[in-house]
Amino acid sequence: MNAKGQHVILDYIGFVGDGEWVLSILKHAVERSDVREVHAHVSEFDGSESPPGFAAVVLIDESHITAHCYAEEGILAVDCFTCGGADPNAIADDIHNQLVAENPEVSLVQRTQVERFLH
């Protein structure tokens, strides 16, 4: 089977930070890549309806780059999903390097790559 897309998944523990900061990291990684941003948004959750944390997304013409955080638990999930010829690994590496440089307590506990749009 052939794949039309790739999905890189990163899971972190020990994360401290807010959604606006992470959204800026995602956006900068997209700017430095060969994909095109279509839209970006972050929603911060104060704990009144959802657990404290945030969800951030950068929609790209090739798919999406997202982050979701459970702030009280210090866990952060990032995914980089691209289609066609764009390599999500370069974007994931950029995001990881930025997170670790500015948040040395954070630890990557899982990195997985999955082929998508199998046909």
N, C-alpha and C positions, 0 to 999 in steps of 0.2 A: 504494500500500500504506500501511496505517496501522501505527504503532508503539505498542506497549503499554509500552515501557520505553526508558530512555536510559542509556548507559554512557559515562562520562567517564574517560579514561585519561591519567595524568600520569607522565612519566619524568624522573628527576633524575640529575645527576652531582654529584660533590663532596659527597656526603652523609656526615655524621659524626653518629652517634647510636645509641641502642640501641632494642630493640623495645618495652620498657615505655614509654619516652618517646613513641614514635610511636603506640602503642596509646592513650595518654592524649590525644594530639592527635586521633586518629580519633574517640574517644568524645566529646570535647568538641564537635567539629564536629557529630556526630549529635545531642547534647543541644540544640544551638542551632538545629537544623533542625526541619522538620515531619515527621520520620520517627521511628519508635519502635525503640529497641534491643531485641533479643531475647536476644543472647548476645555476649560478647566474649572473645577469647583471643589470646595471643601465644606463639609457640614460638621460643626463641633457639637458634641452631645454633652449636656451638663448633668446627666443622670436623672433628670425628671421623667423622661419617657424611655430612654435607652441608657445602658450603662455609660458612665463617663468615658469620653474618648472622641474619636472622629472617624470620618470616612472622606478620603480625598480621591479625586479622579482627574486624569488628563486624558481626554478622548483624543485619539490620533486617527488620521485617515486610514491607518493600518490596523486599528483596534483600540487598545486602551492600556494605560498604566495606572494602577490604583494602590492605595494604602488604606488599611483599616486598623485602628488601635483601640485596645481596651486599656485605658490609662491607669486605672487602679491596679491592674495586674502587670503593667509594664510590658505588654505583648503587642507586637506590631507585625502585620502581614502585608507583604508587598507582592504585587504580581505585574508582570510585564508580558503582554500578549500582542504579538505582531503577526501580520499576514504577509504573504508574498516574499520579497527578498530581504526585508528588514530583519536584522538580528537582535532579538530581545536580550541576549547575553551582554552586549555592550552597554545597553541601557541599565540593566540590572547591576552590572559592575560599577557603573558611575554612581547609581543611587547608593549602593553598599559603601563605596569609598567615602561619599559625602556623609552618610550616617555615622560611620565609625570615626571619621575625622572630628566631627563636632559633638559626638556622644560616645565617648570611649567606654562607657559602662555597657553599651549594647553588645549583645552576642548573637551571631547568626547560628541558629540551631538546625535549620533545614534549608537546603536549596535543591529544587527539583525542576527538571525540564520535561515538558510533555509535548508531544507532537499533536497538532490540532488540525481540524478540517481534513481528516483522513479520507482518501478516496482511491 
